Amino acid sequence: MLEKLTSFQKLQPSFRQSYLDRWSAVAGKETSLEAFASLDASLQALGPTDDERLFFAINLKEKGNPGLAKYIMASLTDRAEPHVGALYESGLLSIIDSYRGGCDYLLSAISQLNTFDPAIRSLFFAAILRGDSETLERLRTMADPEIIRRYEISHAAFIKYLASIGPTLPWRTDENAGLFDLCDISILPQEAVARLLADGKSNLLRIGDGEGAMFMFDMAEELEFASLYGPVRSHMTRRWMGCEYEEIVRPVFGWQQAISDSLSQIDILGCPDRRWMLKTLIDGDARCFVSLLNGWRRIAALRPTMRPDVAFTTTSIVYDLLYHGSLAPLLSGTGRMSIVSWHDLHRPDGFGALGEMRFLMIPPAASDVEALGLTDKAMSVEAAIGLPDRIVEKTVEGETVVICGGYVAKTAAGRLIAGGRRVLDFGSAPEMILVGRPVR
């Protein structure tokens, strides 16, 4: 591609960015250091500005190649006058895998520009979550105090939650620990999870923001954070069933207990994705981050009850596997299969050898009916209450149940496994193949 363009510097900025965006999609597949060096040298030969090189690195990160992104960002930060934007982006890229390393990058960015709002906000929330008083003190001495004061006012409830809940979690504290790394929980590489799923036996359940939002805690905490938890839960129940949380609170008690109980039976557990958690944290998105962190909390609390050999992955695992290939090989040994979905799905190309495939139709979520302009009748409270029983009754021992039906359908997982079924919580990924488009 590079050889075809010899006048990059003559292009208008919008065309230059478009070109870099398209090239990053190709370059994003490279994984070796030699390839990184060659690609970066070719990129520099075009004569891009530092901002354009940073734009290219950010695109690589978003396209799933953080290694090459780090390589390019390093050339922008490891010099006499580091690029402040690259310091910030390097901080976000590093902090997930190395909390201390990420903090150092963010502090360096703030030392160069003490009004750098995104860096100040990101470090402020992260340090509060980890109860890191030393970093908070350094931040307060370096950053514009008005910016910190603004967030203390605008995000008071969120900061109170972070300061109260974050330091109680069993974070790893070794030098190489990432911002969200918990003791005794290690995320398996994607390839290892794919091998486990392909064995035709392993069960998969994923704990995301919906499940996290519905987990309940002791009465003192529920009262203290009612202004956060109540709206978050009502947001979820409106999305699923078009009702307020208070209208269905009694069934939720049973559902959240069913989800908790099922964790002791799971072979592969999807934990809240750390990239997603970071984005919601630094954005100050209390609704989403509270749900994700409460999911992490319940997983950490129930870890002693889980199987010793349980494998941990991320909630995004099935989408990541779909992005890099197909889900069909993961289902090749399943035999009879029931897919729980609100779509009238049909067997797609590539799934012909999977054996008997049935579809258990359920009402769509209220938010999907509205957003997609569907004529289907949305999930009602009554239908939701009876859904777990219906899924168990309509499936049989020995088959694989692929759940595409969201939170309420997942509450049947423990009973399905106990009844001799295999459970695969694949979210919307199969629908993206079977329907040909995302459903949300």
Sequence and secondary structure as in RCSB ss.txt:
>XXXX:A:sequence
MLEKLTSFQKLQPSFRQSYLDRWSAVAGKETSLEAFASLDASLQALGPTDDERLFFAINLKEKGNPGLAKYIMAS
LTDRAEPHVGALYESGLLSIIDSYRGGCDYLLSAISQLNTFDPAIRSLFFAAILRGDSETLERLRTMADPEIIRR
YEISHAAFIKYLASIGPTLPWRTDENAGLFDLCDISILPQEAVARLLADGKSNLLRIGDGEGAMFMFDMAEELEF
ASLYGPVRSHMTRRWMGCEYEEIVRPVFGWQQAISDSLSQIDILGCPDRRWMLKTLIDGDARCFVSLLNGWRRIA
ALRPTMRPDVAFTTTSIVYDLLYHGSLAPLLSGTGRMSIVSWHDLHRPDGFGALGEMRFLMIPPAASDVEALGLT
DKAMSVEAAIGLPDRIVEKTVEGETVVICGGYVAKTAAGRLIAGGRRVLDFGSAPEMILVGRPVR
>XXXX:A:secstr
 GGG S GGGS HHHHHHHHHHHHHHHTT  SHHHHHHHHHHHHHT   HHHHHHHHHHHHHTT HHHHHHHHHH
HHSSSS  HHHHHHHHHHHHTT HHHHHHHHHHHHHH TT HHHHHHHHHHHHHTT HHHHHHHHHHS HHHHHH
HHHHTHHHHHHHHHHGGGS B  STT  TT BTT  B  HHHHHHHHTTS   EEE  HHHHHH    HHHHHHT
HHHHHHHHHHHHHHHHSS GGGSHHHHHHHHHHHHHHGGG SEEEE  HHHHHHHHHTT HHHHHHHHHHHHHHH
HHGGGS TT EEEETTHHHHHHHHS SGGGGTT  SEEEEESS     TT TTS  EEEEE    HHHHHHTT  
S    HHHHHHHHHHHHHHS TT EEEE SHHHHHTTHHHHHHTT EEEE TTHHHHHHTSS   
